[in-house]
Amino acid sequence: MCGIAGWVDYTDMPDHKVMRAMAETLTPRGPDSKGEYFSKCCALSHRRLAVIDPENGLQPMIVRRGGARYIIVYNGELYNTDEIRCELAAAGCTFSTDSDTEVLLDAYVEWGEACLDRFNGIYAFAIYNEKEQTLFMARDRMGVKPLFYYEYGGGLVFASEIKALLKFPKIRPVIDEEGVADIMLLGPARRPGYGVFKGIKELKPAECAVMNRYGLKKRSYWQLRAAEHKQSLKETEENLAFLIKDAIKRQLVSDVPLCTFLSGGLDSSIISAVAAKEYAEHGKTLTTYSIDYVDNDKNFRPSGFQPDMDAPWVEKMVKFIGSDHINVEEDTIELTDALTPAAYARDLPGMADVDSSLYLFCREIKKTHTVAVSGECADEIFGGYPWYHNKEILFRKGFPWARSTKDRAGLIRPCVLKDIDPYEYIDGCCEETLKDTDYLDSDSPTDRRMREMFMLNVMWFMQTLLDRKDRMSMAWGLEVRVPFCDHRIARYAYNIPWEMKALRGREKGLVRSAMAGVLPDDVLWRKKSPYPKTHNPNYLAEVIKRTRAILSDKDCRMTQILDKKRLSELCDDPTVFKNNWYGQLMTAPQVFAYLIQLEAWMRKYDVTVE
């Protein structure tokens, strides 16, 4: 993976100094090399994390065809590079590197925007046509790789991260009432295509755009479409098993050390088992990593969301697949200290210590590996979360993971939201996504609702987790791949009837059945357990202590938008916040951790509230 940035201006030549300052912020994403391109109206910068063909594949990369020059900056991986290279070779293309960058660029030159229909991968890229002075940008179908931009009269700047755009003189670190609403009513989620700071936007998943002298034109190049599922249960299991295994195997290709995350849960265990077998067939041993917290063995208490600890299951899987295993253990103070750099990595308040723990985890992994493979996205696609299985929540209006609007709104100072009604805002965001849901006339009420849940989870909850995974890993120059996010799996799963997905009345029952024989039966049917977090009571005490210290500071920033008295009451009695902040993982301790991140973010970026 890499960091990319660019600037097109049709009225004035891009400033080299500004462009280089933007690129410099992306150094953690690409620590191995850097490159730049400048012309009369375009500047492109690239920071490289070398994964495939480290000796070659430098960017910006240029090809000449038919009297024109095409220049690319690219962040991502193509998992069907070999197939596309063969197609291009048959059309007369020749190649000077083994990199997927060259294949992607030649594919665009050969097929234009239709190249996107052929790609299987995770990517965000921009290609400049020197002759026509046009810039083409695109983002992968599922939104794994980020691409933010800012358009102004006569020009546009783009980058992998918001921090790079904030180096552009025309952009000020300003949030308005909608920015406040996103942070305090939706956060750590944010509206699709919206970058919170005023004027900053993001290409949505499966969106591409062309910038020319007449402005920016965007379009979606892929959508989830409803189709009748005609396969039997056995055929569905076989097809799904093939898709999952194929996605994993494709994503094991790397010229640098690769490992997998292993929690002992279903998804990471499937990935690790398939990867270990593939490695063994080539005479290699897979390395796996897990995360835990100091004294969790003493402090863990089972709950409906987290029924048991991961450690015994990790040990069982390590023995089963024969991996070289490394367990990373984190403590309260370092977890809390990392809240601030994690917010900087994300450019926004995030998932609190769920972010900071991953930030520290990736730091340790990077000491030995450059690529990791992880199990995100299966729960969104196959109905793994509790809200898929609770009818009271399932058919309730709004986002099923966000039931804290009243508590959240109660923290905000009067008049900051201006004319925004918190409930209408949340419901409006939800309904906007549901408009894009495709149905069949024959869908039962349950299947119809499950299509809606699929869209809400993929476009909202999953995007929050993908943001987290990209920023926390790339802050250390670690590439993390997510095989369950293969668009072929998503497209197929969208049309599988719910009674098949929830086979045997279990979350992800179909996945479990399809992968029989890949895992021990008890691991295969283990009840879902979310990403592990600390259960140490001193963590809550620590984040409350730090929140009080922030509130006592005369230069406290978050009280520009939040009610100081209400926050003080919350410190005195955390139970006054009645519901989880976000999903299963952000409970009382994470509310305070989120506030700590909010304060750190407002200070770091010197945020102005308008």
N, C-alpha and C positions, 0 to 999 in steps of 0.2 A: 504494500500500500504506500501511499505517498500523500503529499500536500500540494495542492495546485492553486494558482491565483492568476488573474488576468484582468486586462483593462482595455476596453475599446472606446475611442473618442474620435468622433468625426469632425470636431471643430478645433482640436488642439492636440499636439503630440503628447502622449503619456510621459509623465515625469519619471525618470529612471530612479531617482532617490525614493520617491513614494512607493514605487513598485517593489523596490528591494526591501523597504521597511515592511511591506505587507508580507513578502515571502519569508522574511526572517522570523516572523511569528510562527511559521509552520515548520520550523526546523525539527521539533520533536517528532513530527509525522514522517519526516524524511531525513534521517541523520547521515545517510551514506553518501549523498552527492547532491549538487544543485545545478540548475541550468536556467537560462533566460533567453528570451527572444524579444527584440524590439524592432518595430517598423514605424512608418509615418503615423499610423493611427491605431496600432495594436501593441500591447506588451503582454507577454506570457512568462510565468515563473513556475518552477517545479522543484520540489524537494523530494528526493527519492529514498525509499526504503527498498533495497534490492532483494527480491525474492526469486524471480525467474531470470536466468541469464544475467547474473550480476556484472559480468564483464562488459556487456553491451546494453542495449535498451535505454541509453541515456535520453533524457528529455530536457526541453522540448525536442520532439522528433519531427523531421521534415521529409516529405516525399514530393517528387516532381512528377506531374502527369499532364500531358496535353497542354503544355505551355503554362501550367499553373503550379503554384507551390501550396502545399497544405501542411500546417503546423499543428501538432497536438500536444496538450498536457492532459495527463490521464492518471486517475487514482482508482485502482481496483485490480480485479483479476477476472480473466475470461476462463471459464471451465470447459469450454468446447473449442479451445484454440486450434487443436490439431484438425478438427473437422473443417473449420473455416479456412485454415491455411491450405488444405487440400482443394477446397472449392476455388480459392483464389489462384492457386497454382494452375489449375485446369483452365482458368480464364487468362493465363499468361503472366501472372505476377511472379516475381522472383523476390527472395528474402535475403537480407544480410545479417539478421540476428535470429535468435530463438525466442525473442520476447513476444508477449501477447500485445504489447503496445504497437508494434509494427503491423501485426495482423489486424488489429482494430482500425488503425489508420488506413490501411489499404482497403479494408472492407468498406469504409466510408467513401473513399475515393471511387471504388468500383460500383457500389450500390446506392450511394447517397444515404438519405435518412432511413431507407428500407433496411440498412444494415442492422438496425436495432432489433428487427424481427428475428434475426439469426443468432443473436447473442444469448449465451447462458453464462451469467456471471454477476458480479457485484461491481458497480462502476459509477464514477462521475467523471466526465471528461468534457473538454472543449477543443474544437478544431477550427482554426482560422484559415479561410481561403484568401490568400493574398491578392489574387487577381480580382475577385469580386468584392473584397473587403467585407466579408461576412463572417460572423462567428456562430458556430453551431454548438450547442451544449445539450447534454443528456444525462439522465440519472437512471440507475437500474430500476427494474420493475417493482421490487419490494422495498426500496428505500434504504438499503444497507449502507451505502456510501453517501455522504452529505455534499450538497452544493448550494451555497448561499450567494445572493447577488443583490446589487443596488443599482437601480436605473435612474438616470437623471437626463436632463435635456442634452441630447447629442452624444450620450455615452452610457457605459455600463461597466461596473467592476464586479468580479466574482471571486470566490475563494472557498476552500474546503471548510473553513471555520470563520465564525463571526469576528474573532479577534483580529484577523487579517483585514477585514473590511473596515474595522474601526481605526485603522491607520490611514484611511483615505480621508483627505481634508474636508470633503463635502459631507461626510457622515458624522453626526454628533451622537453621543451616547444618551439618547433621549427615549423615555417611554411615556406614552400617554395613557389614557384610561383603559384602552384596550390592552396595552402592555401590562398594566397592573392586573387586569382581569385574568390574563393568561397566567401570570405568575402566581396570583393568590387564589384564583378560582379553579384553574386547570392544572397548575404546576404539580409535578414536574413535566406534565404533558404540555403541548402547545398546539395551536391550530395548524393543520397541514398547510405548508407553504408560507408560514409566518415566522419571522425571525425575532419577534418581541421588540427589539429596538426599532424605532420609528424609521420606516423606509426600507428596512432590510427584509428581504423575502428569501424563500428557498424553493428550488425546483421540487415539486412533489414527486413521490415515487412514480415511475413510469411516465415521466414528463420530459419533453425535449423542447428546445427553443432556438430560434434564429434571431440574431441581432444584426440589423443593417442600418443604413442611413435613415430609414423610415421608422425605426423603433424596434421593439421586441415583440415577437409573436411566439406564443407557447401553444402546445397541444399535448394531449395524452396519446401515447402510442400503443398502450396495452390496457385492457380492462378485464376484470373477472366477469365471465359471462355464464349465465345459467344454461345448463344442457341436461337432458335426461340421462340418468345413470342406468345403463342397461346391463351391466355386469353382475354376475352372481357374487355372493359373499366370497367364495373361494377364489374367483377370478380377481376380485377387488383386493384381497389379501396378497395374492401373487404379484399383482401390478404395483401395489403400494410398496411391497418389500423390495421389488426391483428399483423403483424410483428412489427410495431412501438409501439403499446400498450404493446405487450409481452416483447419487449426489455426494455421498461421503467419499467414495473412491476418487471422484474427480477432484475433490478439494484437498486431497493428500499430496498433490503434485507440488513440489517445492525444491529449490536448489539450496535452501538453507534449513537449519534444524526446525523440525515441526513436532508439536506435542498436542495433547488433548486435555480439556478440562474434564474432571471426573468427580461427580458428587455422589455417585451411587444411586441416583435417580434414573428413571427410565431413559430419558433422552441422551444424557451424557454417557450412559452405559452402553447404549446402542452404538453411538459414534465410536467410543473407545474400543468396543469389541470388534467392530468391523475394521477399524484402523489397525488394531493389533494383529488381526488375522492377515490383513494385506501386508503389513510389515514383515510378519513371520515368513510369508511366502517369498519374500525377497531377502531373507536372512538377517533381518533387522529387528530390534526390540523397540517398541513404542514407549515413550515417556508420558506419564500422566501426572496431572497436578490437581490437588484439592485444597480447599480453604477451610479453616476452623478458627476458633477464638479461645483465648486463654480462659480456663475454668468453665468452658461450656459444659463439660462433663458433670460439673457440680451444679450449675445453674439452670440447665435446660429443663423446661417444663412442657410436656406434650400439650398440643392444642388441636382444634379441628383443622387449622391450616397447616400445622407442622407437627405431625403425629409422632415422629421419632427423629433421632439424630442421624446424621449422614455417616459419621465415622465408621461404624460397623459394616455398613453397606459398601463403603469405599474399599475397606480391607477385603471384603469378600470378592469384589470385582477385580481388584489387583491380583489376587491369587488366581482367579478364573482366567484372566487374559494374559497373565505373566508380564505385566508392564513394569518398567522402572518407575517407581512412584515417589513423588515429593509432596509432602503436606506443608502448607504455609499457615502458620498460626499468628493471629494478630491480637493485640491487646487494646484496652480501652483508650489509653492516652494517644497512641499512634493513630488509632481509628478516628479519634476526635480531631487530632491535629491535621489529619489529611482531608478534613471537610473543606478547608479553604482551597488548597491546590486542586481538589477535585472540581470545585465550582469554577475555578479558572480554566481547567481543562475543558469543561463543558460550555463555558462562556455564559452560563446561567445557573441559578439554583437548580439542583438536580434531585436525585433520589437519596439525598442525605448520606448516611453511612453505608447504604447499599451501593452508592457510587464510590465512596472513599475506600471501602473494603476492596472493591474491584481494582481501584487505582493502585493500592498497595500490592495486591495480588499480581497484577500485570508487571509491576516493577520487579518482583522476584522472578517471574517467569522469563522476563527479558534478559536476565543474567545468563541464561543458558540457551534460550530459544528465540527465534524471530517470528515464527508462525504458530498459532494455536487454533484448534478447532473446538467449537462450543455448541451447546444444545439449545440455544434460544429458538423461539418461534413455533415449536411444535404445539405448545399449549394454545396459542391463538388460532392455529390452523385446524387442530383436531379436537378442540373443546376440552382442554385440560383443566381450566380454572373452575373453582366452585360455582361461580355465577352461571355457568352453562347448565348446571345440574339442580339449581334451586329455582323452582317455578315462580316463587314469590318475587325473586329478583329478576329472573329471566324476562318476564313480560312487563316489568316496571319501566316507566318512562325514564329516559336519560342514560347516562353511562353506568353500567352495573358495578364498576369498581370504585366509583366516586359518589359516596353518599354523604359527604361532609360539607355540602355547600353552605348550610346554615352556620356551622361552626367557623368555616373559613371566612365567610362574609362578615361575621361578627368581630373579626380581628381588624378589619379595614376601617380606617378613619372615615367619618361621614363626609360626603361630597367628593371623595377621591375618584370614585367610579362615575361621577357625574350622572348621566342619564342611563347608565347600564344597570339593568335589573339582574342580579346574580342568577336567579333561577331561569329567567328568559335567555340569558346569555348561554348558560350550560345547555339548556334544551335546544337552543338554536344551533349550537355547534354539533350536537348529536344529530339533529334532523338534517343538517346539511350533508352529512356523510351518508345518511340513509337514502338520500335522493339518488345516490349512485349505485344502489343495490339492484342487482338484476335477478328477477324471479322467473319461475315457470308458472303457468296458469294451474298446473296440476299439483303445485306444492301444497302440502298440508300446512295448517297454521303453525305447527312446530317447525317444519322445515323452512317455512318462510321466515320465521323469527330467527332460526339458526343462520340463515344467510345474512340477516341484518347483524347478528352478533359477530359473524365472521368479519364483516366489513368494519364494524366498530373496533374490534380487537386488532385487526391488521393495520388499520389506518391510524389508530390512536395508541392503544396500550403497547403494541409491538414496536411502534416507532419510538416510544419513550425508551424501551429496552435497547433498541438498536442504537439510538443516540448515546445511551450510557456505554454500551459495549465499544462503539467506535472511539469516543473521546477518551475514555479511561485507558484503553489499550494503546491508542495512537499517541497519547501523552508520553509513552515510553518507547515509541517506535516498535510496537508489537502488533502484528497483523492477526486479527481474529476472524476466522471464517465460520459461517453458520449454515450448514448443509440443509437443515429443515426449512430454510428460507428460499430454497430453489423454487423458481416460479412454476416449474412443471408440477411440483408437489402441491403448491397452493392452488393451481388451476384444477388439478384432479380432485383435491379434497373439497373444493367449493361445491362440487356436485354430488358428493357421496351423501346418501340419505342419513339423517341423524341416527336412526336405529342401528345402522351399521357402525357409524363412528363411535357410538356409545355402547358397543357390543358388551354383553354381559352386564349391562348397567354400570359400566366403569368409565371413568374419565380416560380418554384416549384408548378405549377398549379395542378398537380396530388395529391401532398401531401395535398394541401388545400382542394381539393374536397373529398379526402379520409377521412379527419378528420372533415367533416361537422358534426355539432352538438356538437363537443367537445369544440369549442370556439365560442364566439359571432361572427357573420358574419363579422363585420367590422375589428375585429382583425384577423380573418381567412384570409381575403383578403387584409390586410394592405400591402402596398408596402414595399419591403425589405429595412431594415435599418441596417447598419453594427454596429459592436461593438462601443459603444459610446466613444468619445474622447473629450478633452477640446477644446473649441472654443475661449478661452480667448486670446486676442492679446498679453497680457503680457507674455504668454508662449513662443511665438516666440522670443520676446525680451530677455527673460531669457536664452534660449538655445543659442542664438547668443552671448550674453554676456559671457557665460561660454566657448563657443568655442574659442572666442577671447583670453580669459585668458589662455586656454590650449596652443594656438599657441604662446603666448608670453613667455611661460615657456622654459628655455634653455634645459630642459630635456624632451621636447615634444617627445612622442614615435611614434605617428601616422605619423609624417613626415618622418619616415623611409620608408614608402610606399606611402605616399600621397604628392602632390605638395603644399608646404606651400603658395606660391603666389596665386595659384588657390583657396585655401581654404579661404584666406583673401578676395579675390574678391567675393567669395560666401557670406561671412559675410556682405560685403558692399551692395550686391544686391542679395538676395536669389532668385530672379526671373530668374537668369541666369541658374538655374537648371530647365529645361523646363518641365520635366515629373515627375510623382509620383515616389518615390523611389521604392515602392513595393506595388502593389495592390491598394485598395481604401483608405487605412488608413494612409499610410506613404507619406505625402506631405511635403511641405517646412519645417515646424517645426520639423518633424520627421527625416529629413536629418541631421539636426544639433544634434538632440538627439542621432542619430545613431553614429555620430562622437564622441560624448561624451562617449558613451558606448565603442567604439573602443579604445579610449585612456585609459579608466579605465581598460579594459580587458588586454591591452598590459602591463600596469603597474602591475596589480595584479598578472599575470602569468609570468611576466618578459619575454615576448615573444621575441624570436630571429628570425630574417628574414634571410633566406639563399638564 
